[in-house]
């Protein structure tokens, strides 16, 4: 471990050296090495007592056992440690208020410097939400964006999988230590992300458990890394709205996919749209809206918004004539079987067969005996 990373880790163990004071000192010192090695007289006089205290604490070495444990646990799981002063630290994230002093990372460091779109939403997603999260992430990943999300159940997992299916890059921001996958049911997904060239990151030291207070903190990193946040589906009390709020505070774009007024998992998106989020119906609209912000990143990241390439990753399903006819008769509000039979277009047997076919193709969803279009 180099000295800069060593001092950055030590700094997190010292009394009274809050993230606020670290940021203030780094504005002058530029590096953690300078904080501990540069002459104190080189700093503004108000900082002299703090610097003297920090150096006395360093000499007492009460931090050593904790530091040795972090280093060993990070090494055991193959994690890198990236201080905010490192060239590997993502510039997008460094710009936000309260940027984490350290990041722990497994996988591909280079992904942190790709143009990223956060795709977030409900843990209790509908079939339509799952399909949108996966298909939109496929499109955006195929076009060169890294898909950033929180490794949670529901929309997060679908977004990561969509990016992987497109052979693209995805970044999972964790609310635990880098050695602790949560939820455990996503352990295989996390390993697949790394195996396919993706990235796991967290601000929390190894062995940190998934405490409730860590998830909002994680959400600010998801939005901070990204050029924009896409909310696929969310209830009014969803954590995704917290991510969207952070995005607005960080001057990031917020996009929301509208849904049925009868779907409680769409109300969060509708609320965001009322508050000024972009209503998006096609993934291409996100690329168009972010085009201006991509110019600085394009040459370094190899970004390509090639529409034909992206669309090839999400082929349109082929429909029989009767499937197309039924799809046209279905609206985007729920209909039950009795209503469809009353219309007289198909028999009950044919309706049952066609509805199953359309659901398999991801064009409709059924909930509690009601059917509605997704596309």
PATORMI-921692 format. One record per atom (N, C-alpha, C): x, y, z; residue in three letters. Coordinates in steps of 0.001 Angstrom, whole numbers, padded with zeros to 6 digits, always signed. Example, Ala and Ser with C-alpha at 12.3 -4.5 7.8 and 13.67 -1.06 7.14 Angstrom:
2
+013190-005690+007800ALA+012300-004500+007800ALA+013200-003300+007800ALA+012850-002250+007080SER+013670-001060+007140SER+012900+000030+007870SER
end
This chain:
375
+000843-001198+000000UNK+000000+000000+000000UNK+000880+001250+000000UNK+000559+002212-000902UNK+001384+003418-000959UNK+001059+004340+000227UNK+001921+005327+000437UNK+001811+006176+001620UNK+000542+007025+001581UNK+000129+007472+000408UNK-001083+008287+000318UNK-002301+007501+000805UNK-002421+006268+000349UNK-003540+005430+000778UNK-003424+005112+002274UNK-002204+004883+002744UNK-001986+004622+004168UNK-002481+005790+005018UNK-002064+006996+004664UNK-002483+008161+005457UNK-003990+008419+005337UNK-004547+008135+004173UNK-005995+008313+004002UNK-006761+007366+004912UNK-006297+006118+004999UNK-006939+005159+005892UNK-006773+005552+007357UNK-005567+005979+007716UNK-005325+006415+009097UNK-006254+007572+009455UNK-006453+008483+008528UNK-007265+009674+008796UNK-008683+009321+009221UNK-009202+008201+008700UNK-010566+007803+009053UNK-010642+007227+010463UNK-009491+006937+011071UNK-009470+006333+012406UNK-009192+007352+013513UNK-008863+008588+013154UNK-008423+009562+014149UNK-009585+010351+014744UNK-009478+010668+016014UNK-010503+011450+016694UNK-010557+012870+016147UNK-011753+013385+016015UNK-012003+014791+015645UNK-011610+015144+014213UNK-011175+014140+013437UNK-010818+014444+012051UNK-012009+014088+011166UNK-013012+014931+011223UNK-014269+014683+010531UNK-014084+014840+009018UNK-015012+014282+008232UNK-014942+014495+006776UNK-014891+015976+006400UNK-015581+016818+007173UNK-015561+018260+006894UNK-014156+018821+007058UNK-013484+018466+008153UNK-012124+018956+008371UNK-011154+018368+007334UNK-011384+017121+006950UNK-010529+016533+005926UNK-010627+017315+004627UNK-011866+017661+004234UNK-012047+018423+002988UNK-011364+019790+003088UNK-011500+020441+004242UNK-010899+021768+004401UNK-009381+021707+004327UNK-008789+020717+004976UNK-007336+020603+004941UNK-006839+020194+003554UNK-007589+019334+002888UNK-007169+018889+001562UNK-007234+020006+000533UNK-008091+020995+000768UNK-008108+022153-000136UNK-006760+022853-000141UNK-006077+022843+000994UNK-004748+023459+001079UNK-003641+022456+000758UNK-003749+021265+001352UNK-002641+020312+001270UNK-002636+019521-000028UNK-003818+019283-000612UNK-003999+018506-001838UNK-003848+016993-001631UNK-003032+016578-000669UNK-002831+015142-000433UNK-002847+014858+001066UNK-003145+013601+001414UNK-003064+013178+002815UNK-001618+013133+003279UNK-000708+012803+002369UNK+000714+012801+002737UNK+001139+014166+003273UNK+000704+015228+002587UNK+001091+016573+003013UNK+000527+016903+004387UNK-000670+016430+004687UNK-001267+016701+005997UNK-000382+016182+007117UNK+000258+015051+006882UNK+001053+014439+007949UNK+002553+014698+007818UNK+003011+015181+006659UNK+004451+015312+006460UNK+004907+016733+006162UNK+004017+017557+005631UNK+004425+018917+005269UNK+004561+019782+006521UNK+005443+020783+006478UNK+005646+021670+007626UNK+004332+022339+008016UNK+004052+022352+009318UNK+002792+022917+009800UNK+002698+024404+009464UNK+003809+025081+009447UNK+003796+026520+009144UNK+003334+026812+007720UNK+003317+025796+006856UNK+002842+025999+005488UNK+001320+026120+005416UNK+000651+025770+006517UNK-000807+025809+006542UNK-001289+027086+007223UNK-002533+027452+006936UNK-003131+028613+007604UNK-003134+028387+009115UNK-002880+029452+009863UNK-002704+029333+011319UNK-003879+028686+012047UNK-005134+028918+011632UNK-006240+028261+012356UNK-006184+026736+012335UNK-005442+026174+011374UNK-005356+024718+011293UNK-004217+024139+012134UNK-003362+024974+012671UNK-002179+024458+013377UNK-002540+023549+014553UNK-003490+023924+015437UNK-003823+023022+016550UNK-004348+021667+016081UNK-005174+021676+015039UNK-005708+020423+014522UNK-004586+019562+013961UNK-003687+020156+013200UNK-002585+019387+012613UNK-001682+018796+013695UNK-001401+019584+014715UNK-000570+019071+015806UNK-001237+017892+016496UNK-002547+017996+016712UNK-003279+016901+017347UNK-003280+015653+016457UNK-003479+015843+015172UNK-003494+014701+014252UNK-002153+013982+014254UNK-001084+014736+014274UNK+000241+014110+014226UNK+000586+013409+015539UNK+000102+013976+016650UNK+000300+013288+017935UNK-000472+011970+017951UNK-001708+011994+017432UNK-002485+010758+017370UNK-001796+009735+016467UNK-001238+010208+015378UNK-000556+009301+014467UNK+000626+008625+015165UNK+001385+009404+015908UNK+002556+008862+016604UNK+002158+007859+017677UNK+000982+008056+018319UNK+000530+007108+019345UNK+000107+005774+018735UNK-000260+005784+017472UNK-000554+004568+016698UNK-001686+003723+017270UNK-002656+004367+017903UNK-003821+003614+018386UNK-004687+003104+017219UNK-004392+003605+016036UNK-005128+003225+014836UNK-004633+001930+014208UNK-003477+001439+014651UNK-002790+000385+013906UNK-003607-000897+013799UNK-004220-001348+014903UNK-004954-002615+014855UNK-006123-002541+013877UNK-006859-001433+013919UNK-007989-001266+013002UNK-007520-001222+011560UNK-006423-000504+011335UNK-005900-000375+009978UNK-005418-001722+009441UNK-004718-002488+010277UNK-004238-003804+009842UNK-005406-004696+009466UNK-006490-004606+010231UNK-007669-005426+009952UNK-008300-005046+008609UNK-008437-003738+008344UNK-009018-003270+007081UNK-008159-003712+005899UNK-006849-003563+006039UNK-005948-003950+004958UNK-006044-005453+004679UNK-006078-006251+005735UNK-006120-007696+005564UNK-007432-008140+004929UNK-008538-007582+005414UNK-009847-007968+004879UNK-010014-007511+003427UNK-009474-006348+003113UNK-009537-005866+001728UNK-008720-006766+000817UNK-007546-007156+001279UNK-006684-008034+000485UNK-007340-009399+000286UNK-008015-009900+001326UNK-008630-011225+001249UNK-009703-011307+000168UNK-010422-010193-000058UNK-011483-010237-001068UNK-011065-009552-002372UNK-009794-009209-002487UNK-009285-008636-003730UNK-009747-007219-003985UNK-009937-006442-002926UNK-010463-005082-003064UNK-009342-004056-003161UNK-009587-003018-003947UNK-008723-001844-004005UNK-009283-000773-003070UNK-008406+000072-002559UNK-008820+001205-001725UNK-008429+002487-002456UNK-009400+003356-002694UNK-009165+004551-003510UNK-009479+005798-002680UNK-008461+006546-002252UNK-008729+007811-001546UNK-009191+008897-002512UNK-009839+009893-001986UNK-010381+010971-002818UNK-009272+011746-003532UNK-008058+011625-003059UNK-006917+012306-003673UNK-006310+011518-004832UNK-006788+010302-005092UNK-006216+009444-006126UNK-006742+009820-007510UNK-005920+009612-008529UNK-006369+009836-009911UNK-007426+008813-010307UNK-007510+007704-009573UNK-008528+006694-009867UNK-009903+007078-009330UNK-009956+008072-008457UNK-011237+008477-007877UNK-012078+009160-008958UNK-013367+008789-009123UNK-014190+009346-010207UNK-014455+010841-010044UNK-014194+011595-011100UNK-014369+013041-011053UNK-015817+013441-010820UNK-016758+012716-011401UNK-018169+013037-011193UNK-018515+013026-009704UNK-018046+012012-009012UNK-018365+011867-007590UNK-017649+012911-006752UNK-016433+013248-007146UNK-015653+014225-006383UNK-016330+015583-006335UNK-017196+015871-007312UNK-017844+017180-007393UNK-018953+017375-006363UNK-019483+016286-005789UNK-020671+016431-004939UNK-020288+016874-003531UNK-021239+017514-002861UNK-021060+017864-001451UNK-021028+016575-000640UNK-020035+016447+000223UNK-019943+015245+001049UNK-019456+014014+000309UNK-018635+014201-000715UNK-018065+013046-001414UNK-017300+012174-000420UNK-017430+010863-000503UNK-016746+009988+000454UNK-015227+010122+000364UNK-014574+010076+001504UNK-013116+010212+001539UNK-012413+009014+000936UNK-013032+007849+001044UNK-012450+006606+000546UNK-013503+005803-000193UNK-013074+005059-001194UNK-013911+004062-001837UNK-013196+002718-001782UNK-013937+001674-001501UNK-013435+000306-001591UNK-014029-000294-002859UNK-013219-000981-003642UNK-013657-001410-004970UNK-013180-002815-005286UNK-014087-003585-005874UNK-013728-004861-006493UNK-014102-004777-007961UNK-013253-005332-008822UNK-013553-005343-010240UNK-012769-004300-011007UNK-013394-003768-012027UNK-012736-002888-012999UNK-012772-001427-012546UNK-011602-000854-012224UNK-011514+000547-011797UNK-011887+001491-012926UNK-011557+001130-014160UNK-011778+002027-015291UNK-013255+002379-015482UNK-014154+001514-015043UNK-015581+001793-015202UNK-016019+003073-014500UNK-015293+003451-013452UNK-015652+004658-012698UNK-015550+005913-013555UNK-014817+005838-014649UNK-014605+007008-015493UNK-015428+006964-016772UNK-016295+005973-016893UNK-017230+005918-018015UNK-018437+006821-017737UNK-019122+007283-018783UNK-020389+007989-018552UNK-021401+007008-017971UNK-022018+007389-016880UNK-022901+006474-016162UNK-024329+007004-016096UNK-025275+006087-016152UNK-026676+006390-015881UNK-027124+005498-014732UNK-027684+006102-013707UNK-028233+005334-012599UNK-029635+004869-012975UNK-029905+003593-012782UNK-031231+003025-013015UNK-031709+002452-011688UNK-032764+003035-011145UNK-033220+002670-009811UNK-034739+002504-009815UNK-035250+001914-008739UNK-036691+001738-008644UNK-037070+000812-007511UNK-038310+000406-007539UNK-038912-000338-006442UNK-038314-001725-006274UNK-038198-002157-005015UNK-037851-003556-004753UNK-039029-004474-005093UNK-040240-003954-004990UNK-041444-004742-005284UNK-041964-004352-006666UNK-041169-004607-007661UNK-041505-004176-009015UNK-042584-005064-009630UNK-043308-004511-010576UNK-044252-005284-011368UNK-043512-005954-012518UNK-044229-006797-013254UNK-043613-007401-014437UNK-043170-006327-015424UNK-044035-005308-015591UNK-043667-004227-016510UNK-042439-003478-016047UNK-042325-003243-014736UNK-041137-002583-014215UNK-039883-003389-014453UNK-039988-004705-014274UNK-038834-005580-014518UNK-038414-005527-015984UNK-039410-005592-016872UNK-039097-005570-018300UNK-038467-004244-018710UNK-039007-003132-018192UNK-038451-001817-018541UNK-037031-001655-018007UNK-036824-002045-016751UNK-035484-001912-016170UNK-034463-002696-016976UNK-034823-003910-017349UNK-033890-004760-018094UNK-033671-004228-019516UNK-034771-003920-020228UNK-034646-003517-021633UNK-033984-002154-021778UNK-034344-001194-020932UNK-033731+000136-021029UNK-032254+000074-020661UNK-031915-000746-019672UNK-030502-000892-019298UNK-029722-001565-020414UNK-030337-002537-021081UNK-029686-003160-022245UNK-029380-002107-023309UNK-030360-001306-023619UNK-030191-000281-024653UNK-029065+000681-024285UNK-029112+001196-023075UNK-028135+002204-022658UNK-026739+001609-022521UNK-026647+000379-022015UNK-025338-000277-021887UNK-024752-000586-023252UNK-025595-001017-024189UNK-025115-001297-025544UNK-024621-000030-026225UNK-025161+001129-025824UNK-024735+002395-026399UNK-023507+002991-025745UNK-022959+002348-024701UNK-021716+002824-024107UNK-021821+003364-022701UNK-023024+003498-022168UNK-023166+003930-020778UNK-022866+002772-019833UNK-022264+003069-018691UNK-022233+002119-017581UNK-023530+002290-016802UNK-024156+001183-016451UNK-025402+001210-015693UNK-025060+001087-014217UNK-025422+002110-013457UNK-025099+002165-012034UNK-026370+001975-011220UNK-026303+001070-010245UNK-027470+000840-009393UNK-026995+000297-008051UNK-027955-000125-007212UNK-027628-000411-005828UNK-027617-001860-005416UNK-027671-002805-006383UNK-027584-004238-006109UNK-028761-004750-005277UNK-029812-003954-005134UNK-030959-004359-004331UNK-031863-005286-005126UNK-032828-005880-004441UNK-033859-006655-005110UNK-034691-005740-006000UNK-035400-006321-006940UNK-036306-005542-007767UNK-035615-004881-008937UNK-035904-003588-009128UNK-035419-002848-010295UNK-033893-002838-010360UNK-033228-002676-009221UNK-031752-002640-009232UNK-031183-003898-009877UNK-031638-005056-009407UNK-031130-006307-009947UNK-031433-006458-011427UNK-032653-006057-011835UNK-033028-006143-013251UNK-032150-005232-014101UNK-031804-004053-013582UNK-030947-003125-014326UNK-029547-003704-014512UNK-028971-004252-013445UNK-027649-004875-013566UNK-027678-006008-014590UNK-028718-006827-014532UNK-028802-007970-015458UNK-028981-007513-016899UNK-029751-006457-017096UNK-029912-005929-018447UNK-028593-005488-019039UNK-027779-004796-018238UNK-026469-004364-018724UNK-025585-005557-019050UNK-025631-006578-018208UNK-024818-007770-018453UNK-025267-008502-019714UNK-026577-008560-019942UNK-027094-009225-021137UNK-026654-008509-022411UNK-026437-007194-022311UNK-025963-006421-023466UNK-024444-006461-023606UNK-023777-007245-022745UNK-022302-007303-022726UNK-021720-005931-022392UNK-022467-005151-021619UNK-022014-003818-021242UNK-021445-003803-019839UNK-021190-002596-019338UNK-020595-002419-018017UNK-021667-002010-017007UNK-021532-002513-015796UNK-022448-002121-014731UNK-021690-001960-013425UNK-022136-001011-012623UNK-021496-000685-011344UNK-022529-000836-010241UNK-022208-001651-009249UNK-023094-001855-008102UNK-022536-001111-006894UNK-023330-000170-006380UNK-022929+000607-005205UNK-023562-000046-003979UNK-022733-000449-003037UNK-023185-001266-001920UNK-023379-000435-000655UNK-024302-000885+000198UNK-024540-000240+001489UNK-023895-001036+002615UNK-022966-001908+002262UNK-022250-002753+003222UNK-020758-002642+002954UNK-019982-003387+003727UNK-018565-003508+003412UNK-018370-004240+002105UNK-017221-004053+001490UNK-016949-004628+000164UNK-016916-006151+000211UNK-016751-006717+001396UNK-016690-008169+001545UNK-018037-008783+001907UNK-019094-007972+001953UNK-020400-008454+002424UNK-021475-008126+001387UNK-021917-009119+000634UNK-022947-008896-000375UNK-024326-008908+000286UNK-025118-007880+000000UNK-026485-007806+000509UNK-027401-007332-000612UNK-028535-008029-000805UNK-028976-009246-000118UNK-028148-010460-000541UNK-028151-011498+000303UNK-027352-012679+000013UNK-027820-013374-001265UNK-029099-013188-001606UNK-029616-013798-002830UNK-028972-013208-004083UNK-028271-012079-003950UNK-027590-011467-005086UNK-026086-011748-005093UNK-025675-012738-004320UNK-024257-013098-004297UNK-023794-013539-005685UNK-024581-014374-006348UNK-024209-014833-007691UNK-024207-013677-008681UNK-025169-012763-008565UNK-025205-011598-009442UNK-023959-010738-009244UNK-023564-010538-008000UNK-022376-009725-007717UNK-021134-010345-008350UNK-020996-011654-008247UNK-019834-012323-008846UNK-019897-012255-010372UNK-021111-012333-010930UNK-021252-012226-012381UNK-020860-010833-012860UNK-021216-009806-012075UNK-020832-008434-012424UNK-019309-008328-012533UNK-018607-008880-011560UNK-017144-008813-011580UNK-016577-009650-012726UNK-017125-010862-012912UNK-016614-011762-013958UNK-016762-011153-015347UNK-017806-010322-015563UNK-018037-009728-016872UNK-017479-008309-016985UNK-016539-007976-016105UNK-015848-006702-016237UNK-016530-005533-015570UNK-017468-005813-014671UNK-018142-004748-013944UNK-017439-004404-012645UNK-018127-003661-011783UNK-017493-003090-010598UNK-018444-003101-009406UNK-017909-003443-008232UNK-018600-003256-006961UNK-017857-002185-006185UNK-018579-001214-005626UNK-017914-000193-004810UNK-018741+000114-003564UNK-018078+000636-002557UNK-018734+001068-001334UNK-017843+002069-000620UNK-018447+002898+000209UNK-017659+003785+001061UNK-017424+003170+002436UNK-018050+002034+002708UNK-018011+001435+004041UNK-016879+000423+004153UNK-016202+000433+005295UNK-015059-000454+005489UNK-015522-001909+005538UNK-014618-002850+005309UNK-014980-004274+005327UNK-015666-004667+006631UNK-016537-005648+006523UNK-017364-006245+007596UNK-018536-005351+008005UNK-018700-004173+007393UNK-019834-003310+007740UNK-021143-003984+007343UNK-022094-004023+008268UNK-023380-004666+008030UNK-024353-003703+007345UNK-025444-004227+006765UNK-026409-003384+006050UNK-027386-002670+006978UNK-026904-001650+007667UNK-027754-000871+008564UNK-028669+000053+007762UNK-029840+000337+008308UNK-030833+001142+007587UNK-030286+002510+007205UNK-029462+003102+008061UNK-028934+004440+007792UNK-027930+004461+006642UNK-027431+003299+006261UNK-026420+003252+005193UNK-027026+003389+003796UNK-028306+003069+003650UNK-028886+003049+002304UNK-029065+004451+001721UNK-029578+005438+002478UNK-029592+006802+001920UNK-028197+007314+001597UNK-027215+006951+002424UNK-025832+007360+002160UNK-025345+006753+000857UNK-025665+005467+000645UNK-025305+004822-000609UNK-025961+005502-001805UNK-027228+005937-001620UNK-027979+006527-002736UNK-027324+007799-003259UNK-026690+008573-002377UNK-026042+009808-002839UNK-024844+009486-003731UNK-024233+008320-003516UNK-023110+007898-004367UNK-023627+007432-005719UNK-024738+006699-005730UNK-025329+006245-006988UNK-025601+007430-007897UNK-026246+008461-007359UNK-026546+009647-008176UNK-025293+010452-008462UNK-024381+010532-007498UNK-023173+011324-007676UNK-022260+010800-008763UNK-022237+009506-008962UNK-021410+008910-010010UNK-021975+009155-011407UNK-023258+009466-011484UNK-023980+009395-012751UNK-024251+010759-013366UNK-024444+010745-014682UNK-024885+011948-015382UNK-026372+012190-015167UNK-027113+011130-014974UNK-028547+011236-014760UNK-029071+010009-014062UNK-030270+010142-013481UNK-030913+009051-012754UNK-032239+008730-013423UNK-032430+007469-013790UNK-033691+006998-014349UNK-034439+006229-013267UNK-035626+006713-012921UNK-036490+006008-011968UNK-037504+005211-012788UNK-037409+003902-012720UNK-038232+003026-013552UNK-039621+002870-012954UNK-039673+002637-011664UNK-040923+002384-010970UNK-040672+002670-009496UNK-041596+003342-008829UNK-041367+003669-007426UNK-042673+004045-006750UNK-042866+003549-005541UNK-043977+003999-004719UNK-043635+005365-004135UNK-044619+006008-003533UNK-044400+007367-003019UNK-043387+007398-001884UNK-043245+006302-001137UNK-042294+006268-000021UNK-041055+005441-000377UNK-040718+005393-001650UNK-039598+004578-002116UNK-038258+005262-001865UNK-037235+004454-001595UNK-035886+004990-001481UNK-035375+005569-002782UNK-035993+005181-003895UNK-035591+005729-005192UNK-035848+007231-005262UNK-036855+007699-004538UNK-037123+009138-004529UNK-036026+009883-003767UNK-035411+009208-002812UNK-034261+009801-002115UNK-033103+009960-003096UNK-032871+008928-003914UNK-031820+009016-004931UNK-032100+010163-005890UNK-033374+010301-006302UNK-033747+011380-007217UNK-033532+012744-006571UNK-033843+012859-005288UNK-033626+014133-004595UNK-032138+014475-004542UNK-031306+013484-004233UNK-029857+013721-004263UNK-029416+014161-005651UNK-029966+013525-006676UNK-029585+013874-008048UNK-029877+015337-008340UNK-031026+015808-007929UNK-031374+017207-008156UNK-030430+018132-007398UNK-030113+017767-006142UNK-029184+018579-005359UNK-027792+018601-005988UNK-027427+017524-006672UNK-026108+017405-007294UNK-026095+017915-008739UNK-027201+018519-009159UNK-027328+019062-010514UNK-027227+017975-011570UNK-027823+016815-011279UNK-027923+015731-012245UNK-029338+015735-012838UNK-029472+015134-014012UNK-030792+015014-014627UNK-031571+013870-013979UNK-032895+014040-013902UNK-033764+012997-013361UNK-034812+012644-014422UNK-034920+011348-014702UNK-035872+010844-015686UNK-036823+009880-014988UNK-038073+009855-015415UNK-039050+008951-014824UNK-039928+008357-015913UNK-040177+007060-015804UNK-041058+006369-016748UNK-042471+006398-016178UNK-043435+006945-016908UNK-044801+006981-016387UNK-045440+005596-016451UNK-046494+005415-015669UNK-047207+004144-015676UNK-048693+004367-015500UNK-049401+003301-015282UNK-050843+003389-015074UNK-051163+004131-013784UNK-052235+004912-013808UNK-052665+005607-012582UNK-053176+004629-011539UNK-053437+003376-011948UNK-053929+002357-011024UNK-052791+001572-010372UNK-051571+001806-010795UNK-050425+001058-010284UNK-049746+001861-009177UNK-049814+001399-007922UNK-049168+002156-006835UNK-047669+002301-007011UNK-047059+001373-007801UNK-045619+001460-008036UNK-045264+002514-009087UNK-046269+003173-009649UNK-046009+004268-010597UNK-046161+005645-009949UNK-046706+005694-008754UNK-047027+006996-008156UNK-045788+007807-007831UNK-044709+007136-007468UNK-043469+007866-007225UNK-042950+008526-008482UNK-043033+007813-009612UNK-042606+008389-010895UNK-043490+009570-011271UNK-044787+009428-011079UNK-045698+010532-011403UNK-045417+011747-010520UNK-045092+011498-009253UNK-044737+012598-008354UNK-043488+013315-008860UNK-042487+012556-009285UNK-041258+013173-009791UNK-041531+014002-011040UNK-042376+013477-011914UNK-042713+014208-013147UNK-043400+015531-012808UNK-044300+015508-011827UNK-044954+016743-011391UNK-043945+017743-010836UNK-042854+017204-010236UNK-041830+018066-009650UNK-040804+018531-010676UNK-040943+018095-011935UNK-040045+018588-012982UNK-039123+017566-013594UNK-039219+016290-013176UNK-038405+015254-013818UNK-038848+015083-015269UNK-037924+014635-016112UNK-038252+014380-017509UNK-039126+013127-017618UNK-040259+013247-018263UNK-041080+012083-018592UNK-040472+011436-019826UNK-040080+010174-019721UNK-039448+009498-020849UNK-040233+008246-021203UNK-040431+008046-022496UNK-041146+006878-023004UNK-040238+005979-023823UNK-039066+006456-024208UNK-038094+005694-024974UNK-036704+005956-024403UNK-035881+004919-024376UNK-034523+005074-023848UNK-033721+006092-024647UNK-034036+006232-025944UNK-033311+007186-026779UNK-033442+008608-026251UNK-034564+008913-025584UNK-034775+010267-025074UNK-033742+010628-024009UNK-033296+009629-023256UNK-032274+009877-022230UNK-030956+010239-022901UNK-030587+009475-023932UNK-029337+009755-024649UNK-029387+011155-025248UNK-030527+011505-025848UNK-030664+012835-026458UNK-030517+013938-025415UNK-031124+013754-024256UNK-031087+014779-023222UNK-029692+014942-022631UNK-028935+013849-022554UNK-027608+013888-021934UNK-026492+014170-022927UNK-026836+014352-024197UNK-025802+014493-025231UNK-024818+015610-024910UNK-025323+016727-024393UNK-024436+017847-024082UNK-023430+017513-023001UNK-023868+016745-022012UNK-022970+016402-020916UNK-021975+015322-021249UNK-022132+014684-022414UNK-021245+013591-022779UNK-019982+014036-023498UNK-019977+015253-024015UNK-018871+015669-024874UNK-017525+015582-024166UNK-017481+015948-022885UNK-016210+015928-022163UNK-015745+014511-021864UNK-016696+013577-021796UNK-016345+012217-021431UNK-016111+011321-022637UNK-016650+011700-023786UNK-016694+010790-024923UNK-015314+010314-025365UNK-014356+011222-025487UNK-013051+010838-026021UNK-012316+009889-025092UNK-012478+010051-023773UNK-011783+009203-022813UNK-012486+007875-022596UNK-013819+007870-022699UNK-014573+006681-022324UNK-014913+005785-023487UNK-014676+006250-024720UNK-015045+005436-025861UNK-016542+005295-025998UNK-017276+006320-025626UNK-018736+006256-025650UNK-019251+006234-027065UNK-020263+005386-027286UNK-020922+005320-028581UNK-022412+005205-028386UNK-023156+006195-028849UNK-024612+006134-028776UNK-025169+005658-030108UNK-024565+004618-030661UNK-024983+004066-031940UNK-026349+003424-031777UNK-027357+004054-032359UNK-028719+003602-032167UNK-028930+002193-032694UNK-028368+001885-033855UNK-028594+000565-034421UNK-027978-000522-033556UNK-026816-000240-032977UNK-026163-001205-032098UNK-027012-001440-030861UNK-027523-000347-030263UNK-028300-000476-029036UNK-029613-001183-029294UNK-030276-000840-030395UNK-031562-001453-030667UNK-031407-002950-030947UNK-030250-003324-031493UNK-030030-004739-031766UNK-030001-005547-030481UNK-029625-004881-029358UNK-029577-005593-028084UNK-030962-005850-027520UNK-031973-005102-027980UNK-033320-005254-027469UNK-034272-005450-028645UNK-034291-006612-029274UNK-035120-006813-030455UNK-036605-006741-030126UNK-037377-006214-031063UNK-038822-006172-030909UNK-039405-007559-031125UNK-040349-007991-030281UNK-040933-009322-030465UNK-041773-009389-031731UNK-041768-010552-032374UNK-042568-010787-033566UNK-043969-011233-033147UNK-045008-010638-033758UNK-046385-010919-033367UNK-047154-011561-034512UNK-048009-012526-034149UNK-048990-013052-035095UNK-050100-012024-035270UNK-050911-012187-036332UNK-051956-011207-036624UNK-052969-011094-035487UNK-053384-012255-034911UNK-054369-012187-033825UNK-053773-011605-032549UNK-052463-011817-032328UNK-051802-011206-031172UNK-051777-009686-031314UNK-051485-009208-032510UNK-051479-007759-032751UNK-052867-007166-032553UNK-053890-007892-033014UNK-055257-007396-032877UNK-055658-007276-031407UNK-055322-008291-030613UNK-055650-008235-029189UNK-054860-007139-028490UNK-053594-006986-028858UNK-052771-005954-028221UNK-053350-004567-028485UNK-053829-004342-029693UNK-054433-003054-030016UNK-055704-002803-029207UNK-056463-003882-028934UNK-057709-003702-028175UNK-057461-003487-026688UNK-056290-003906-026218UNK-055945-003694-024810UNK-055425-002270-024624UNK-055896-001591-023640UNK-055355-000272-023331UNK-054269-000370-022281UNK-053842+000778-021809UNK-052808+000805-020779UNK-053403+000859-019381UNK-054737+000823-019303UNK-055428+000643-018033UNK-055887-000806-017943UNK-055977-001350-016746UNK-056285-002780-016610UNK-057678-003142-017132UNK-057773-004328-017762UNK-059043-004911-018187UNK-059105-006354-017688UNK-060303-006768-017249UNK-060436-008160-016832UNK-060906-009019-018002UNK-060923-010334-017807UNK-061293-011265-018875UNK-062722-011033-019351UNK-063631-010735-018411UNK-065026-010527-018794UNK-065166-009372-019777UNK-064423-008287-019538UNK-064481-007133-020446UNK-063964-007506-021826UNK-062911-008291-021882UNK-062345-008696-023164UNK-063290-009638-023915UNK-063960-010541-023178UNK-064914-011449-023817UNK-066086-010662-024376UNK-066549-009660-023624UNK-067694-008849-024039UNK-067428-008138-025357UNK-066178-007767-025606UNK-065846-007086-026854UNK-066046-007988-028073UNK-066080-009308-027866UNK-066438-010243-028919UNK-065380-010503-029967UNK-064162-010090-029746UNK-063113-010315-030751UNK-062622-011753-030756UNK-062579-012384-029581UNK-062029-013729-029475UNK-062855-014549-028481UNK-062790-015842-028649UNK-063411-016741-027681UNK-062577-016772-026401UNK-063147-017328-025348UNK-062408-017426-024083UNK-061134-018258-024271UNK-061262-019365-025034UNK-060086-020224-025254UNK-058992-019475-026000UNK-059392-018736-027058UNK-058395-017984-027826UNK-057798-016848-026996UNK-058655-016194-026212UNK-058156-015112-025349UNK-057098-015635-024381UNK-057387-016767-023767UNK-056440-017334-022799UNK-055098-017614-023463UNK-055160-018217-024660UNK-053919-018537-025379UNK-053152-017283-025766UNK-053860-016284-026295UNK-053205-015064-026772UNK-052637-014235-025624UNK-053370-014175-024518UNK-052888-013399-023365UNK-051597-013992-022810UNK-051548-015313-022749UNK-050317-015964-022279UNK-049159-015654-023233UNK-049426-015720-024543UNK-048370-015448-025530UNK-047854-014018-025414UNK-048770-013065-025247UNK-048348-011667-025135UNK-047590-011411-023832UNK-047988-012109-022783UNK-047282-011929-021502UNK-045876-012504-021584UNK-045729-013657-022222UNK-044404-014257-022385UNK-043489-013329-023193UNK-044062-012642-024174UNK-043273-011732-025013UNK-043034-010375-024352UNK-043534-010233-023119UNK-043254-009010-022366UNK-044028-007797-022820UNK-045169-008008-023475UNK-045949-006885-024002UNK-047131-006523-023117UNK-047553-007452-022264UNK-048630-007168-021321UNK-048241-007759-019974UNK-048971-007373-018940UNK-048807-008012-017646UNK-050173-008271-017043UNK-050232-009264-016179UNK-051479-009574-015487UNK-051267-009444-013995UNK-052250-008830-013347UNK-052219-008699-011890UNK-053631-008851-011367UNK-053807-009881-010516UNK-055105-010100-009880UNK-056241-010224-010897UNK-055974-010889-012016UNK-057008-011121-013008UNK-057232-009989-014003UNK-056437-008940-013922UNK-056539-007812-014852UNK-055310-007799-015761UNK-055541-007376-017014UNK-054473-007346-018006UNK-054295-005914-018523UNK-053050-005544-018796UNK-052800-004236-019377UNK-051536-004263-020221UNK-051493-003357-021191UNK-050331-003254-022073UNK-049148-002653-021336UNK-047971-003084-021747UNK-046723-002495-021251UNK-046038-001669-022322UNK-046309-001973-023598UNK-045624-001288-024697UNK-046646-000922-025757UNK
end
